[in-house]
Amino acid sequence: MQVNKPEDFYKNVSKALAQPDLKMIIRRTTDKAEKKRAEAIANFPEFENARMQGQKVKDHTIKYMDHYLAEFEKNALAQGAIVHWASTGEEATKIVLDICRQHKAKKVTRSKSMLGEEIGLTHAFDNSEIERIETDLAEHIIQLAGDPPSHIVWPAMHRSREDVVKLFREFHLDPTYSEEITDLVRSARRDLRTKFLTSDIGISGSNFLLADSGSTCTVTNEGNAELTITPPKVHIVTAGIEKLVPSMAHAVPLLRLLTRSATGAEITQYITFHNGPKRANDADGPEECHIVLVDNGRTKMLADGMEEMLRCIRCGACMNHCVVYKHIGGHAYGSVYPGPMGSVLTPHLDSLEVANKQTHACTLNGRCEEVCPVNIPLPKLIRSLRARSWQKKYEPLTNRFIVQAFAALAKRPRVFQLFCSCGVVFMKLFSRQGWIKYMPLTSGWTRNRDLIEPESKTFMQQYRKMKKAKSDGV
């Protein structure tokens, strides 16, 4: 599996921009998601009220997280679940693998969980003696391809239908030779069904953890989470501690926000609340249930004043509307969480020194904050991380020199205006038919796209001309 790294961000971006079909494939999905979300919000007049309610629920739970964690553990234990605590991703992965080995598991099925990707669970299984089977259709596709996810809702967004046809014909025992989507889904169903039924252990994430009942909640469109959890004798849940909500009543407004923001639907096909192992009179279900609660930098985010990011319900709306993501896709970020949310999360999951470049993968146009269902001020958080990176001198010397040179010019208005006037003349020398294909010192831009020709006059020159015309009564 080829995995990009956060520290190679600029190299990853160049690689992504050099793929002419990638932008088209990504835009096909993100533009559709953007349109469907807009329609869903237009048909939901209570959206802004639900948004404020969702924000309050998350802020309250985060503020009293220690109380709700203790309440959740107490009630989960009362349901018969076994609760584990993990402060790091490595610790969480070890807990999961130890449970599998204790049960002598040879095969595990896994429902899509970004936390599993975050803690390195997929790689841990691939490097072990235990076979890992991804059951979400998109995760199944990228597992066959050997790719990491490129989006948190649609992990195979970067793959075309033609790619999927080739993969299924190569790896499925009974592949379809049709390219129709329904036939491809049936091919995946045939391939996965026996694996669901013969799995030793089922592993899922959790969209919400209900403190008052000790329940875990999964939200899916395919029913694969239910098939992952029900047939095996053992169910393992991995969940970040920020997934807590006080009760079912508090989860409902968040569910109404999640589905509309993620896929533009009013509700998903499957919303399931799991309550520990099966009881004596239950027809099916796991005989043993383990819940692994993971910190992995979340309490550090609280300490660093980034608690607003812990509101995130992983809907993916911020990346669907992000102009940078739409151009470079998810793999270029080199981290589990791409897009605006990843620009804030990755510096805390890895380190700001390693991932400071991701904080610059943002135009700060504020679109991500506008569409966030729980009002996360992403531009503010990204600016804060940029400031910390500057203070800690993580920025390259060339960047620091350019910013300091700009600051020196900006403090001297006459010199700055002269510099801008000369810049316009210089750029005009390289313009051809309104576009600049090459110009010294701009290869980072012109390598993959043209630069538009500037106006003949600078902004200040045009402003003075307009002001003079007004004073002359023209």
Secondary structure, DSSP 4 states (H G I P E B T S, - for coil): -----GGGHHHHHHHHHT-HHHHHHHHHHHHHHHHHHHHHHHT-TTHHHHHHHHHHHHHHHHHTHHHHHHHHHHHHHHTT-EEEEESSHHHHHHHHHHHHHHTT-SEEEE---HHHHHTTHHHHHHTSSSEEEE-SHHHHHHHHHTPPPSSSS-TTTT--HHHHHHHHHHH-SS------HHHHHHHHHHHHHHHHHH-SEEEE--SEEETTTTEEEEEESSSHHHHHHSSSSEEEEEEEGGGEESSHHHHHHHHHHHHHHHHS-SS-SEEEEE-SS--TT-SS--SEEEEEEE-TTHHHHHHTT-GGGGG-----HHHHT-HHHHHHTTGGG-SSS-HHHHHHHHHHHS-HHHHGGGGGS----SHHHHH-TT---HHHHHHHHHHHHHHTT-S-HHHHHHHHHHHHHHTSHHHHHHHHHHHHHHHHTTEETTEES--TT-HHHHTTSPEEPPPSS-HHHHHHHHHHHHHTT-
